Amino acid sequence: MTLKKILGQIHLWLGLASGLVLFIVSTTGALYAFQEEYDSWAKHNLLFVNRPANAVRLSPERLLQIAKTAYPKEKLAQVRLRNNPVNASAMVYTNKRGIIYINPFSGEVLGNYALHQDFMALVLQIHLNLLLGEVGEEIIKWNVLIFMIMLLSGLYLWFPSKRNQLKSAFKMKWSASWKRINYDLHNVWGFYMVWILLPIAWTGIFWVFDSVPATIYKLDGTKMTYKKKVASTYRPVAKQCSLDSLFTIAESYGEYAYASIQLPKDSVGTFRFVVRYPYQFIRKQNVLAFDQYSGELLLEELHTNYATADKIRVSNYDLHTGRMFGFLGKFAAFIGGLFGASLPVTGFMIWWNRKKKSKQSSGSGKMRSRRLAPVP
């Protein structure tokens, strides 16, 4: 068999085996591309507030006090603050996967929202694990790799064998039969869309296979410090240090656009800050971890010290979702996701039509043989 025939068989059977998962993952990925826009519309009254002139934001500690007073039975896990937009509400996350929304200027509790009731949160979980937990994560993990193989093999198969076929490889033939239109949707448009789908597949592989970022860091000659675990020194009698004092330190690095403060999970947990700044293409964020008792800085990852591998890692999500390129990038990710969902459908139809044609040809051959057979 030639290389093209071998790749054709690989492309076919991997496609048939992974088609349903690819359809689900691509559809949910397309929907999630506009997660920010959907949330702004569906939860507008929770996400945005009327900002008074010269208003001063309440401190993280004060926001936590307000949330605890309003929901005394909830265990608080995280505080999220945004300066962009300036009228954004503050969000306090609970251990029960809930969000408490607070006006950061007046302290008014705007309401709470359970993540299991959130449409986009459900879409994301389907995208990540098909709602099957760790088993689903493994299915997605290998499906992403299969998708990359499918894209690369499909690109090779697209190249025409003869020069006179090159023109038809770039152009849809809308006046042809529906079978030919289906083939062109898979083949011709597959060539155009593969340049959107390849970065999406690659960034997906970066997430699910730890060996990929490890290899990138090795090639860059940089140590992987972002997975470094730090812990507070347990002091049985000591109280937690002031969160506001730690936030002041985090703010001293520059005016932030977004800040997430993870509260200590246990007696040796840390206050972990993820502080993001306005950026274009390459995400800028600082990660700081403090001892919960002494306030000692245990971890400091600054965007100003990023190596090339760090820049690739922190920008992976924005490239995967299209956010790196603003609204046009999200739209491209949306269209790419929908087209990715169509590939197993059009591919299956191509295979099914060929199978039917093969059966018909085989049946016609048998009939001719019977007519030509001598009479005993």
Number of C-alpha atoms within 10 A of each C-alpha: 6 7 10 15 11 12 18 16 12 16 21 19 11 15 21 15 13 19 21 14 18 24 20 18 25 25 23 23 27 26 20 23 23 19 19 12 13 15 15 13 11 13 13 13 13 22 19 19 20 12 17 10 6 6 10 11 17 14 16 21 15 15 24 20 13 18 26 16 11 13 14 11 8 15 14 24 19 22 22 19 21 19 16 12 10 12 17 21 27 28 26 24 24 18 12 13 12 20 22 25 26 26 24 25 19 15 18 15 18 17 13 17 15 14 15 13 10 14 14 19 15 16 21 18 17 21 24 22 18 20 15 13 12 12 12 16 19 14 16 24 18 15 21 25 17 19 24 20 18 20 22 16 18 21 16 15 17 18 15 13 10 7 8 9 11 13 10 12 16 15 13 18 15 12 8 11 10 11 13 15 17 19 20 22 21 24 24 19 17 21 20 12 19 19 13 19 24 17 18 24 20 18 22 21 22 20 16 18 14 10 12 15 19 16 12 18 20 13 10 13 12 15 12 14 12 12 6 7 9 15 18 21 15 15 13 8 7 10 10 15 16 13 18 13 14 21 17 11 12 20 13 9 12 11 13 20 17 17 22 18 21 19 17 20 14 11 15 15 20 26 26 22 25 17 25 20 19 13 11 11 13 18 20 19 23 19 18 21 26 24 24 29 22 16 18 15 15 16 20 14 15 14 18 9 10 15 14 13 20 23 16 19 18 16 17 22 18 18 22 23 26 23 22 20 15 13 14 12 19 24 18 20 28 23 20 23 28 19 22 27 23 20 21 22 17 19 20 16 16 17 14 12 12 12 12 11 12 12 12 12 12 11 12 12 11 12 12 10 11 11 9 9 9 7 6 3
